[in-house]
Amino acid sequence: MLFQLESNFKPRGDKGQAIAKLLKSIEAGNRHQTLLGVTGSGKTFTVANVIQELNRPTLVISHNKTLAAQLYSEFKQFFPRNAVEYFVSYFDYYQPEAYIPRSDTYIEKDSSINEEIERLRLSTASALLSRRDVIVVASVSCIYGITSPEDYEQMLLTVKYGQHISREAVLGRLIDMLYERNDVNFARGRFRVRGDVVEVYPATADEEGIRLEFFGDEIDAIRRFDSLTGHTYESLNVITFFPAKQFVTPADKLNRALRTIREELEQRIVQLESQNKLLEAQRLRMRTEYDLEMLQEMGFCNGIENYSRHLSGRPPGSRPYTIIDFFPDDFLTVIDESHATIPQIGGMYEGDRSRKTVLVNYGFRLPSALDNRPLNFDEFMKLTDQTIYASATPAEFEIQNSVVSNKGYIPHKRQRIGEEELVPFEVAGRARPPGALRPAFGALGARARPVSRTDDPPEKFDTHTPGAPLIVEQIIRPTGLLDPKITMKPLKNQIDETIELCRQRVEKGERVLVTTLTKRTAEDLADYLRDVGLKVRYLHSDIDAIERVEILRGLRAADFDILVGINLL
């Protein structure tokens, strides 16, 4: 068995039946199934048990970095012997390239990359190419383009003890893989040379380097050492180095790309000049020629992702390669908080295309830049196969699709909640009559499709009759806690009352979550609460992913008592 779940807990309450039903549905070949679990019922532990039994590589998608980090931490604890990877956007700050025609304002791309998250992203790709016991916890960043797995594999460097290879050949290969030589500042993605010794700091490593010792043109020793102290603690027979960047291209493909980019440039210049867009033509030639020089000399340029179609050799209009392409065919997809994640996946494509179309029309980018984009929803669904949707409040899309014999998917056309806009459910020759409305959906109310309740035995769970629902209920919390009592209070004196309620909870040694509508309000309220003597922090999207995790850890450790933010629940 590849996956080894380690936990002091055993499935209790209604977890056992939920695990058994999900396994039964997936093993029967069904594509869509929904885990309807109330908040705090242990859906992550249920999914972990399913992963262990299925023994398949798994992609877990969450709709924001903070939740992804929490899931990553939990799966790391459950599977310490397996590869649990974290794949989210590596930008601490990101201002996309844009142009505003109305004011003739060009906004250059500006970003700040978090090196630790970049390492984790590279580690994800390397793990997927080298082993099967991999769980990748990702944000919606997983639908954005990266290098194709074929190109990535071509750029690997494997060195063996006793291998006949010159030092110069190794150095040249490392440079092709976008490693930098720096004999003074030894950092991740760099190497240094000291006589017959080459020391490499792998892009996927945490705090360890690899020392290659040559005797002439032969590898005399391969040692793993501490990058800070230089202490050697392991000798190796073989080591594989992975590229230092996500966008890497073999030399033959790079040369071909330079040619096809020039061809597209000349065609586009003719097109713009025929439309009397001389300024746009001049702008496009200047910008593209500069990028071509950088690619030819350095193998890299700012905004290299805009040439990804040429670099990968894809035809016009084709989808980009993503981290999903690195998975084997039989992988499992888990969409956490699916009611929020599914709409986010579907909305990324249109927003990206609208911005880039303006850049292309005004001569800032070649038309091929439009193919540097996230997957659209249809492409995402074609790339994924068997999927578990996990949510306390599944939306129409999950409910409609979680049925036996649904090998494709039923599009979710509803833009906002409203009974008059619901999409009729159709499967296996059965349809709701025109005009008939779906009953209101709720944890205790009527359901659009029957739900397999916790007291229904797994052996009676129908996974073969076309159209039978595949919605599994999990409502018992292992802690035995019930839903909290909700009290509605008037807006009058809300700040004073909030302070008083916070003090009451703090005196009992408890923690408090305060939700606001805007980031500015969260900051101002946190400052005010701090001024009246309370220990408080705020949390929102302007805080980078690593610091968010540290703030949440501080809340658990009682470093402070009150957390103010948006969407904290």
C-alpha positions as a Python dict, from the first residue, in 0.01 Angstrom:
ca = {
    (1, 'M'): (0, 0, 0),
    (2, 'L'): (148, 334, -110),
    (3, 'F'): (-40, 567, 124),
    (4, 'Q'): (3, 512, 498),
    (5, 'L'): (-243, 706, 711),
    (6, 'E'): (-105, 770, 1059),
    (7, 'S'): (-346, 901, 1322),
    (8, 'N'): (-445, 839, 1682),
    (9, 'F'): (-807, 864, 1572),
    (10, 'K'): (-1029, 604, 1413),
    (11, 'P'): (-1339, 676, 1203),
    (12, 'R'): (-1629, 713, 1445),
    (13, 'G'): (-1985, 836, 1438),
    (14, 'D'): (-2100, 853, 1078),
    (15, 'K'): (-1751, 871, 924),
    (16, 'G'): (-1735, 496, 864),
    (17, 'Q'): (-2046, 490, 647),
    (18, 'A'): (-1933, 804, 458),
    (19, 'I'): (-1594, 647, 379),
    (20, 'A'): (-1753, 318, 271),
    (21, 'K'): (-2009, 489, 45),
    (22, 'L'): (-1755, 715, -125),
    (23, 'L'): (-1525, 417, -189),
    (24, 'K'): (-1815, 212, -323),
    (25, 'S'): (-1914, 490, -563),
    (26, 'I'): (-1561, 554, -691),
    (27, 'E'): (-1480, 185, -730),
    (28, 'A'): (-1804, 147, -930),
    (29, 'G'): (-1657, 396, -1179),
    (30, 'N'): (-1879, 695, -1101),
    (31, 'R'): (-1727, 1029, -1190),
    (32, 'H'): (-1902, 1271, -951),
    (33, 'Q'): (-1985, 1221, -584),
    (34, 'T'): (-2057, 1473, -308),
    (35, 'L'): (-1961, 1457, 59),
    (36, 'L'): (-2221, 1670, 237),
    (37, 'G'): (-2055, 1727, 573),
    (38, 'V'): (-2134, 1993, 828),
    (39, 'T'): (-1853, 2221, 941),
    (40, 'G'): (-1637, 2045, 1199),
    (41, 'S'): (-1750, 1692, 1110),
    (42, 'G'): (-1403, 1586, 996),
    (43, 'K'): (-1441, 1581, 617),
    (44, 'T'): (-1062, 1601, 576),
    (45, 'F'): (-1012, 1284, 782),
    (46, 'T'): (-1283, 1110, 578),
    (47, 'V'): (-1111, 1207, 253),
    (48, 'A'): (-774, 1093, 395),
    (49, 'N'): (-919, 746, 461),
    (50, 'V'): (-1060, 734, 106),
    (51, 'I'): (-718, 828, -37),
    (52, 'Q'): (-547, 554, 165),
    (53, 'E'): (-791, 288, 45),
    (54, 'L'): (-787, 398, -321),
    (55, 'N'): (-406, 433, -332),
    (56, 'R'): (-414, 694, -606),
    (57, 'P'): (-236, 1028, -652),
    (58, 'T'): (-477, 1299, -540),
    (59, 'L'): (-533, 1666, -622),
    (60, 'V'): (-712, 1864, -349),
    (61, 'I'): (-834, 2209, -459),
    (62, 'S'): (-939, 2486, -222),
    (63, 'H'): (-1065, 2834, -306),
    (64, 'N'): (-808, 3033, -108),
    (65, 'K'): (-449, 3008, 17),
    (66, 'T'): (-535, 3006, 386),
    (67, 'L'): (-768, 2708, 361),
    (68, 'A'): (-518, 2535, 132),
    (69, 'A'): (-246, 2584, 395),
    (70, 'Q'): (-469, 2435, 666),
    (71, 'L'): (-548, 2133, 447),
    (72, 'Y'): (-178, 2094, 363),
    (73, 'S'): (-92, 2092, 733),
    (74, 'E'): (-360, 1832, 811),
    (75, 'F'): (-265, 1599, 526),
    (76, 'K'): (103, 1633, 624),
    (77, 'Q'): (13, 1504, 969),
    (78, 'F'): (-200, 1221, 831),
    (79, 'F'): (59, 1109, 572),
    (80, 'P'): (409, 1181, 712),
    (81, 'R'): (566, 904, 500),
    (82, 'N'): (415, 1022, 172),
    (83, 'A'): (466, 1325, -52),
    (84, 'V'): (217, 1592, 51),
    (85, 'E'): (278, 1901, -162),
    (86, 'Y'): (154, 2261, -156),
    (87, 'F'): (79, 2436, -487),
    (88, 'V'): (-55, 2793, -469),
    (89, 'S'): (33, 3120, -637),
    (90, 'Y'): (388, 3216, -543),
    (91, 'F'): (324, 3591, -559),
    (92, 'D'): (319, 3787, -235),
    (93, 'Y'): (220, 4083, -449),
    (94, 'Y'): (101, 4076, -808),
    (95, 'Q'): (-2, 4361, -1037),
    (96, 'P'): (-87, 4216, -1379),
    (97, 'E'): (13, 4392, -1699),
    (98, 'A'): (-275, 4607, -1824),
    (99, 'Y'): (-364, 4901, -2048),
    (100, 'I'): (-645, 5153, -1996),
    (101, 'P'): (-726, 5307, -2338),
    (102, 'R'): (-953, 5578, -2195),
    (103, 'S'): (-666, 5748, -2012),
    (104, 'D'): (-383, 5603, -2224),
    (105, 'T'): (-237, 5443, -1912),
    (106, 'Y'): (-6, 5143, -1935),
    (107, 'I'): (40, 4946, -1613),
    (108, 'E'): (353, 4733, -1621),
    (109, 'K'): (352, 4393, -1458),
    (110, 'D'): (487, 4414, -1105),
    (111, 'S'): (522, 4126, -864),
    (112, 'S'): (701, 3996, -559),
    (113, 'I'): (775, 3624, -555),
    (114, 'N'): (776, 3426, -231),
    (115, 'E'): (1083, 3202, -264),
    (116, 'E'): (955, 2943, -17),
    (117, 'I'): (629, 2895, -207),
    (118, 'E'): (824, 2881, -535),
    (119, 'R'): (1030, 2597, -383),
    (120, 'L'): (711, 2416, -283),
    (121, 'R'): (570, 2453, -636),
    (122, 'L'): (888, 2311, -789),
    (123, 'S'): (880, 2032, -531),
    (124, 'T'): (525, 1948, -645),
    (125, 'A'): (632, 1900, -1006),
    (126, 'S'): (935, 1690, -908),
    (127, 'A'): (727, 1469, -676),
    (128, 'L'): (466, 1401, -945),
    (129, 'L'): (736, 1299, -1193),
    (130, 'S'): (920, 1070, -953),
    (131, 'R'): (658, 889, -739),
    (132, 'R'): (290, 790, -712),
    (133, 'D'): (219, 843, -342),
    (134, 'V'): (154, 1216, -391),
    (135, 'I'): (-118, 1442, -251),
    (136, 'V'): (-115, 1794, -395),
    (137, 'V'): (-308, 2059, -203),
    (138, 'A'): (-366, 2348, -441),
    (139, 'S'): (-553, 2672, -483),
    (140, 'V'): (-717, 2767, -812),
    (141, 'S'): (-361, 2854, -920),
    (142, 'C'): (-345, 2494, -1044),
    (143, 'I'): (-541, 2589, -1361),
    (144, 'Y'): (-275, 2841, -1473),
    (145, 'G'): (-9, 2750, -1727),
    (146, 'I'): (339, 2613, -1658),
    (147, 'T'): (595, 2414, -1860),
    (148, 'S'): (472, 2091, -2015),
    (149, 'P'): (569, 1774, -1826),
    (150, 'E'): (756, 1648, -2134),
    (151, 'D'): (977, 1959, -2147),
    (152, 'Y'): (1027, 1946, -1771),
    (153, 'E'): (1144, 1584, -1789),
    (154, 'Q'): (1383, 1665, -2073),
    (155, 'M'): (1551, 1925, -1854),
    (156, 'L'): (1635, 1687, -1567),
    (157, 'L'): (1996, 1611, -1482),
    (158, 'T'): (2072, 1271, -1330),
    (159, 'V'): (2424, 1210, -1201),
    (160, 'K'): (2553, 871, -1083),
    (161, 'Y'): (2856, 770, -880),
    (162, 'G'): (3133, 657, -1117),
    (163, 'Q'): (2966, 818, -1421),
    (164, 'H'): (3197, 949, -1692),
    (165, 'I'): (3098, 1313, -1749),
    (166, 'S'): (3308, 1628, -1757),
    (167, 'R'): (3271, 1907, -1508),
    (168, 'E'): (3204, 2151, -1794),
    (169, 'A'): (2918, 1934, -1921),
    (170, 'V'): (2754, 1937, -1577),
    (171, 'L'): (2795, 2315, -1546),
    (172, 'G'): (2651, 2372, -1892),
    (173, 'R'): (2354, 2152, -1815),
    (174, 'L'): (2286, 2337, -1488),
    (175, 'I'): (2287, 2670, -1673),
    (176, 'D'): (2043, 2528, -1929),
    (177, 'M'): (1820, 2436, -1634),
    (178, 'L'): (1830, 2806, -1529),
    (179, 'Y'): (2060, 2759, -1228),
    (180, 'E'): (2287, 3056, -1159),
    (181, 'R'): (2656, 3035, -1078),
    (182, 'N'): (2742, 3232, -766),
    (183, 'D'): (3058, 3139, -578),
    (184, 'V'): (2985, 3386, -296),
    (185, 'N'): (2613, 3375, -213),
    (186, 'F'): (2511, 3009, -209),
    (187, 'A'): (2131, 3004, -226),
    (188, 'R'): (1849, 2795, -369),
    (189, 'G'): (1869, 2761, -748),
    (190, 'R'): (2243, 2839, -755),
    (191, 'F'): (2572, 2649, -775),
    (192, 'R'): (2936, 2722, -698),
    (193, 'V'): (3263, 2574, -821),
    (194, 'R'): (3574, 2507, -615),
    (195, 'G'): (3835, 2329, -822),
    (196, 'D'): (3711, 1976, -892),
    (197, 'V'): (3414, 2021, -659),
    (198, 'V'): (3075, 2148, -777),
    (199, 'E'): (2821, 2234, -506),
    (200, 'V'): (2457, 2270, -610),
    (201, 'Y'): (2167, 2409, -406),
    (202, 'P'): (1870, 2225, -564),
    (203, 'A'): (1565, 2438, -640),
    (204, 'T'): (1344, 2188, -456),
    (205, 'A'): (1563, 2156, -145),
    (206, 'D'): (1494, 2313, 191),
    (207, 'E'): (1833, 2358, 360),
    (208, 'E'): (2054, 2099, 196),
    (209, 'G'): (2304, 2113, -88),
    (210, 'I'): (2458, 1848, -311),
    (211, 'R'): (2836, 1822, -352),
    (212, 'L'): (2972, 1660, -670),
    (213, 'E'): (3340, 1564, -648),
    (214, 'F'): (3520, 1497, -978),
    (215, 'F'): (3832, 1295, -1050),
    (216, 'G'): (3912, 1403, -1402),
    (217, 'D'): (3597, 1333, -1605),
    (218, 'E'): (3453, 1088, -1355),
    (219, 'I'): (3211, 1143, -1064),
    (220, 'D'): (3421, 1041, -764),
    (221, 'A'): (3163, 1116, -492),
    (222, 'I'): (2812, 1254, -442),
    (223, 'R'): (2743, 1394, -98),
    (224, 'R'): (2447, 1564, 68),
    (225, 'F'): (2549, 1845, 304),
    (226, 'D'): (2403, 2118, 522),
    (227, 'S'): (2398, 2438, 315),
    (228, 'L'): (2464, 2653, 622),
    (229, 'T'): (2739, 2463, 807),
    (230, 'G'): (2882, 2261, 516),
    (231, 'H'): (2861, 1944, 726),
    (232, 'T'): (2828, 1629, 513),
    (233, 'Y'): (2575, 1378, 642),
    (234, 'E'): (2505, 1137, 356),
    (235, 'S'): (2680, 981, 55),
    (236, 'L'): (2465, 905, -249),
    (237, 'N'): (2493, 673, -547),
    (238, 'V'): (2264, 880, -770),
    (239, 'I'): (2100, 1223, -762),
    (240, 'T'): (1850, 1392, -994),
    (241, 'F'): (1842, 1770, -1025),
    (242, 'F'): (1518, 1938, -1129),
    (243, 'P'): (1496, 2274, -1313),
    (244, 'A'): (1535, 2593, -1112),
    (245, 'K'): (1234, 2762, -1272),
    (246, 'Q'): (888, 2655, -1376),
    (247, 'F'): (926, 2784, -1731),
    (248, 'V'): (1213, 2587, -1883),
    (249, 'T'): (1256, 2499, -2249),
    (250, 'P'): (1497, 2257, -2421),
    (251, 'A'): (1741, 2429, -2660),
    (252, 'D'): (1582, 2287, -2976),
    (253, 'K'): (1236, 2409, -2876),
    (254, 'L'): (1375, 2749, -2775),
    (255, 'N'): (1536, 2797, -3117),
    (256, 'R'): (1214, 2695, -3290),
    (257, 'A'): (1018, 2932, -3066),
    (258, 'L'): (1246, 3225, -3155),
    (259, 'R'): (1171, 3160, -3521),
    (260, 'T'): (793, 3127, -3481),
    (261, 'I'): (774, 3436, -3257),
    (262, 'R'): (950, 3640, -3529),
    (263, 'E'): (713, 3501, -3791),
    (264, 'E'): (410, 3597, -3584),
    (265, 'L'): (560, 3940, -3517),
    (266, 'E'): (602, 4015, -3888),
    (267, 'Q'): (250, 3896, -3967),
    (268, 'R'): (105, 4108, -3687),
    (269, 'I'): (304, 4417, -3794),
    (270, 'V'): (163, 4388, -4147),
    (271, 'Q'): (-187, 4353, -4003),
    (272, 'L'): (-153, 4657, -3777),
    (273, 'E'): (-2, 4875, -4050),
    (274, 'S'): (-283, 4780, -4289),
    (275, 'Q'): (-523, 4915, -4024),
    (276, 'N'): (-315, 5236, -4001),
    (277, 'K'): (-215, 5150, -3644),
    (278, 'L'): (142, 5271, -3683),
    (279, 'L'): (200, 5351, -3316),
    (280, 'E'): (81, 5005, -3211),
    (281, 'A'): (305, 4841, -3475),
    (282, 'Q'): (611, 5037, -3359),
    (283, 'R'): (539, 4956, -2994),
    (284, 'L'): (493, 4586, -3063),
    (285, 'R'): (814, 4557, -3266),
    (286, 'M'): (1024, 4732, -3001),
    (287, 'R'): (890, 4526, -2712),
    (288, 'T'): (902, 4190, -2889),
    (289, 'E'): (1251, 4239, -3034),
    (290, 'Y'): (1382, 4312, -2684),
    (291, 'D'): (1220, 3995, -2548),
    (292, 'L'): (1368, 3792, -2834),
    (293, 'E'): (1718, 3919, -2755),
    (294, 'M'): (1676, 3825, -2389),
    (295, 'L'): (1548, 3478, -2479),
    (296, 'Q'): (1835, 3421, -2720),
    (297, 'E'): (2107, 3535, -2481),
    (298, 'M'): (1967, 3434, -2141),
    (299, 'G'): (1704, 3170, -2218),
    (300, 'F'): (1458, 3377, -2015),
    (301, 'C'): (1284, 3715, -2022),
    (302, 'N'): (1032, 3911, -1818),
    (303, 'G'): (686, 3799, -1919),
    (304, 'I'): (817, 3478, -2075),
    (305, 'E'): (480, 3318, -1999),
    (306, 'N'): (326, 3528, -2278),
    (307, 'Y'): (526, 3322, -2528),
    (308, 'S'): (433, 2989, -2372),
    (309, 'R'): (243, 2872, -2680),
    (310, 'H'): (555, 2911, -2895),
    (311, 'L'): (788, 2763, -2633),
    (312, 'S'): (576, 2451, -2590),
    (313, 'G'): (497, 2418, -2961),
    (314, 'R'): (120, 2424, -2909),
    (315, 'P'): (-121, 2515, -3191),
    (316, 'P'): (-313, 2846, -3172),
    (317, 'G'): (-612, 2839, -2940),
    (318, 'S'): (-500, 2527, -2756),
    (319, 'R'): (-520, 2502, -2379),
    (320, 'P'): (-210, 2562, -2164),
    (321, 'Y'): (-22, 2291, -1978),
    (322, 'T'): (-88, 2300, -1604),
    (323, 'I'): (23, 2107, -1297),
    (324, 'I'): (-277, 1879, -1361),
    (325, 'D'): (-92, 1746, -1669),
    (326, 'F'): (180, 1613, -1437),
    (327, 'F'): (-65, 1369, -1274),
    (328, 'P'): (-110, 1013, -1405),
    (329, 'D'): (-441, 925, -1571),
    (330, 'D'): (-597, 757, -1266),
    (331, 'F'): (-566, 1046, -1020),
    (332, 'L'): (-848, 1151, -786),
    (333, 'T'): (-971, 1510, -755),
    (334, 'V'): (-1115, 1648, -431),
    (335, 'I'): (-1276, 1994, -449),
    (336, 'D'): (-1299, 2138, -99),
    (337, 'E'): (-1573, 2392, -20),
    (338, 'S'): (-1699, 2316, -370),
    (339, 'H'): (-1984, 2568, -351),
    (340, 'A'): (-1716, 2844, -352),
    (341, 'T'): (-1435, 2674, -548),
    (342, 'I'): (-1634, 2568, -856),
    (343, 'P'): (-1751, 2924, -940),
    (344, 'Q'): (-1395, 3050, -889),
    (345, 'I'): (-1256, 2796, -1136),
    (346, 'G'): (-1519, 2897, -1390),
    (347, 'G'): (-1460, 3271, -1354),
    (348, 'M'): (-1082, 3291, -1402),
    (349, 'Y'): (-1076, 3250, -1781),
    (350, 'E'): (-1306, 3540, -1877),
    (351, 'G'): (-1135, 3796, -1654),
    (352, 'D'): (-791, 3705, -1787),
    (353, 'R'): (-899, 3715, -2152),
    (354, 'S'): (-1068, 4055, -2122),
    (355, 'R'): (-748, 4216, -1990),
    (356, 'K'): (-517, 4054, -2247),
    (357, 'T'): (-741, 4133, -2544),
    (358, 'V'): (-685, 4504, -2475),
    (359, 'L'): (-307, 4450, -2458),
    (360, 'V'): (-311, 4270, -2794),
    (361, 'N'): (-534, 4527, -2965),
    (362, 'Y'): (-307, 4815, -2864),
    (363, 'G'): (24, 4656, -2960),
    (364, 'F'): (159, 4560, -2619),
    (365, 'R'): (147, 4186, -2684),
    (366, 'L'): (131, 3941, -2974),
    (367, 'P'): (-202, 3760, -3027),
    (368, 'S'): (-37, 3439, -2902),
    (369, 'A'): (-33, 3595, -2553),
    (370, 'L'): (-405, 3515, -2539),
    (371, 'D'): (-307, 3148, -2517),
    (372, 'N'): (-118, 3216, -2194),
    (373, 'R'): (-427, 3182, -1981),
    (374, 'P'): (-596, 2972, -1716),
    (375, 'L'): (-803, 2674, -1819),
    (376, 'N'): (-1164, 2744, -1895),
    (377, 'F'): (-1418, 2538, -1704),
    (378, 'D'): (-1479, 2288, -1983),
    (379, 'E'): (-1104, 2222, -2019),
    (380, 'F'): (-1073, 2173, -1644),
    (381, 'M'): (-1356, 1920, -1640),
    (382, 'K'): (-1199, 1729, -1931),
    (383, 'L'): (-864, 1710, -1751),
    (384, 'T'): (-1012, 1575, -1429),
    (385, 'D'): (-1202, 1250, -1395),
    (386, 'Q'): (-1329, 1102, -1071),
    (387, 'T'): (-1408, 1381, -828),
    (388, 'I'): (-1530, 1421, -470),
    (389, 'Y'): (-1705, 1750, -394),
    (390, 'A'): (-1680, 1832, -22),
    (391, 'S'): (-1908, 2099, 120),
    (392, 'A'): (-2149, 2178, 401),
    (393, 'T'): (-2372, 2356, 148),
    (394, 'P'): (-2329, 2196, -196),
    (395, 'A'): (-2453, 2413, -482),
    (396, 'E'): (-2672, 2324, -779),
    (397, 'F'): (-2376, 2207, -988),
    (398, 'E'): (-2260, 1943, -740),
    (399, 'I'): (-2613, 1819, -670),
    (400, 'Q'): (-2705, 1787, -1037),
    (401, 'N'): (-2386, 1608, -1134),
    (402, 'S'): (-2350, 1366, -842),
    (403, 'V'): (-2553, 1087, -999),
    (404, 'V'): (-2477, 740, -1134),
    (405, 'S'): (-2379, 714, -1504),
    (406, 'N'): (-2298, 1085, -1544),
    (407, 'K'): (-1968, 1050, -1731),
    (408, 'G'): (-1961, 1411, -1849),
    (409, 'Y'): (-2099, 1705, -1657),
    (410, 'I'): (-2410, 1921, -1658),
    (411, 'P'): (-2314, 2290, -1694),
    (412, 'H'): (-2405, 2524, -1413),
    (413, 'K'): (-2581, 2814, -1585),
    (414, 'R'): (-2726, 2987, -1281),
    (415, 'Q'): (-2559, 3323, -1218),
    (416, 'R'): (-2725, 3406, -888),
    (417, 'I'): (-2951, 3235, -638),
    (418, 'G'): (-3316, 3245, -739),
    (419, 'E'): (-3566, 2968, -792),
    (420, 'E'): (-3680, 3105, -1127),
    (421, 'E'): (-3326, 3058, -1264),
    (422, 'L'): (-3262, 2697, -1166),
    (423, 'V'): (-3142, 2462, -1438),
    (424, 'P'): (-3372, 2160, -1490),
    (425, 'F'): (-3209, 1833, -1390),
    (426, 'E'): (-3186, 1576, -1668),
    (427, 'V'): (-3022, 1235, -1663),
    (428, 'A'): (-3087, 886, -1798),
    (429, 'G'): (-3402, 984, -1987),
    (430, 'R'): (-3566, 1154, -1690),
    (431, 'A'): (-3627, 1527, -1661),
    (432, 'R'): (-3811, 1763, -1435),
    (433, 'P'): (-4116, 1904, -1617),
    (434, 'P'): (-4067, 2253, -1767),
    (435, 'G'): (-4142, 2520, -1511),
    (436, 'A'): (-4110, 2280, -1219),
    (437, 'L'): (-3887, 2418, -945),
    (438, 'R'): (-3627, 2238, -742),
    (439, 'P'): (-3723, 2219, -373),
    (440, 'A'): (-3520, 2441, -142),
    (441, 'F'): (-3194, 2281, -36),
    (442, 'G'): (-3085, 2281, 325),
    (443, 'A'): (-2909, 2061, 578),
    (444, 'L'): (-3242, 1964, 736),
    (445, 'G'): (-3491, 2065, 467),
    (446, 'A'): (-3610, 1916, 140),
    (447, 'R'): (-3343, 1820, -112),
    (448, 'A'): (-3324, 1840, -488),
    (449, 'R'): (-3206, 1479, -495),
    (450, 'P'): (-3233, 1222, -214),
    (451, 'V'): (-2927, 1216, 11),
    (452, 'S'): (-2775, 898, 153),
    (453, 'R'): (-2831, 965, 521),
    (454, 'T'): (-2593, 863, 794),
    (455, 'D'): (-2819, 580, 914),
    (456, 'D'): (-2843, 424, 567),
    (457, 'P'): (-2607, 121, 553),
    (458, 'P'): (-2338, 131, 281),
    (459, 'E'): (-2459, -197, 128),
    (460, 'K'): (-2788, -25, 37),
    (461, 'F'): (-2611, 272, -126),
    (462, 'D'): (-2705, 248, -495),
    (463, 'T'): (-2402, 309, -718),
    (464, 'H'): (-2524, 134, -1034),
    (465, 'T'): (-2877, 249, -1124),
    (466, 'P'): (-2852, 535, -1380),
    (467, 'G'): (-2966, 860, -1223),
    (468, 'A'): (-2933, 738, -863),
    (469, 'P'): (-2797, 1016, -637),
    (470, 'L'): (-2439, 999, -508),
    (471, 'I'): (-2462, 1246, -220),
    (472, 'V'): (-2320, 1115, 108),
    (473, 'E'): (-2417, 1281, 435),
    (474, 'Q'): (-2184, 1332, 732),
    (475, 'I'): (-2344, 1536, 1009),
    (476, 'I'): (-2209, 1403, 1339),
    (477, 'R'): (-1911, 1593, 1476),
    (478, 'P'): (-1651, 1376, 1655),
    (479, 'T'): (-1647, 1639, 1932),
    (480, 'G'): (-2022, 1602, 1982),
    (481, 'L'): (-2066, 1978, 1945),
    (482, 'L'): (-2393, 2115, 1809),
    (483, 'D'): (-2427, 2415, 1580),
    (484, 'P'): (-2373, 2739, 1776),
    (485, 'K'): (-2669, 2945, 1884),
    (486, 'I'): (-2709, 3253, 1664),
    (487, 'T'): (-2820, 3579, 1826),
    (488, 'M'): (-2926, 3881, 1619),
    (489, 'K'): (-2863, 4222, 1777),
    (490, 'P'): (-2931, 4580, 1656),
    (491, 'L'): (-2655, 4794, 1504),
    (492, 'K'): (-2682, 5050, 1782),
    (493, 'N'): (-2373, 5045, 2007),
    (494, 'Q'): (-2231, 4751, 1809),
    (495, 'I'): (-1866, 4840, 1876),
    (496, 'D'): (-1914, 4879, 2252),
    (497, 'E'): (-2109, 4555, 2264),
    (498, 'T'): (-1841, 4378, 2059),
    (499, 'I'): (-1575, 4492, 2306),
    (500, 'E'): (-1781, 4369, 2601),
    (501, 'L'): (-1846, 4029, 2438),
    (502, 'C'): (-1476, 3993, 2355),
    (503, 'R'): (-1377, 4067, 2714),
    (504, 'Q'): (-1624, 3809, 2846),
    (505, 'R'): (-1473, 3540, 2623),
    (506, 'V'): (-1113, 3638, 2694),
    (507, 'E'): (-1175, 3613, 3070),
    (508, 'K'): (-1282, 3252, 3013),
    (509, 'G'): (-963, 3178, 2819),
    (510, 'E'): (-1150, 3151, 2489),
    (511, 'R'): (-1078, 3299, 2144),
    (512, 'V'): (-1294, 3533, 1937),
    (513, 'L'): (-1346, 3571, 1561),
    (514, 'V'): (-1481, 3908, 1446),
    (515, 'T'): (-1591, 3931, 1082),
    (516, 'T'): (-1611, 4256, 885),
    (517, 'L'): (-1716, 4355, 533),
    (518, 'T'): (-1394, 4519, 408),
    (519, 'K'): (-1019, 4493, 463),
    (520, 'R'): (-999, 4856, 575),
    (521, 'T'): (-1270, 4798, 836),
    (522, 'A'): (-1083, 4491, 964),
    (523, 'E'): (-763, 4693, 1011),
    (524, 'D'): (-939, 4989, 1175),
    (525, 'L'): (-1140, 4768, 1411),
    (526, 'A'): (-828, 4572, 1508),
    (527, 'D'): (-647, 4899, 1587),
    (528, 'Y'): (-941, 5017, 1799),
    (529, 'L'): (-965, 4691, 1993),
    (530, 'R'): (-590, 4705, 2054),
    (531, 'D'): (-622, 5061, 2186),
    (532, 'V'): (-873, 4946, 2450),
    (533, 'G'): (-630, 4682, 2578),
    (534, 'L'): (-727, 4367, 2388),
    (535, 'K'): (-476, 4135, 2219),
    (536, 'V'): (-587, 4131, 1857),
    (537, 'R'): (-463, 4068, 1500),
    (538, 'Y'): (-630, 4112, 1163),
    (539, 'L'): (-628, 3875, 865),
    (540, 'H'): (-708, 3942, 499),
    (541, 'S'): (-583, 3882, 144),
    (542, 'D'): (-311, 4151, 153),
    (543, 'I'): (-116, 3936, 401),
    (544, 'D'): (105, 3679, 228),
    (545, 'A'): (20, 3310, 249),
    (546, 'I'): (301, 3212, 488),
    (547, 'E'): (222, 3493, 735),
    (548, 'R'): (-149, 3400, 731),
    (549, 'V'): (-59, 3052, 853),
    (550, 'E'): (160, 3201, 1127),
    (551, 'I'): (-127, 3428, 1240),
    (552, 'L'): (-367, 3133, 1264),
    (553, 'R'): (-106, 2936, 1456),
    (554, 'G'): (-70, 3231, 1693),
    (555, 'L'): (-445, 3231, 1754),
    (556, 'R'): (-436, 2862, 1849),
    (557, 'A'): (-131, 2916, 2072),
    (558, 'A'): (-302, 3207, 2255),
    (559, 'D'): (-42, 3461, 2142),
    (560, 'F'): (-348, 3683, 2099),
    (561, 'D'): (-718, 3638, 2172),
    (562, 'I'): (-912, 3804, 1891),
    (563, 'L'): (-885, 3768, 1514),
    (564, 'V'): (-1057, 4027, 1292),
    (565, 'G'): (-1105, 3961, 922),
    (566, 'I'): (-1325, 3879, 623),
    (567, 'N'): (-1475, 3536, 551),
    (568, 'L'): (-1317, 3392, 865),
    (569, 'L'): (-1593, 3132, 888),
}
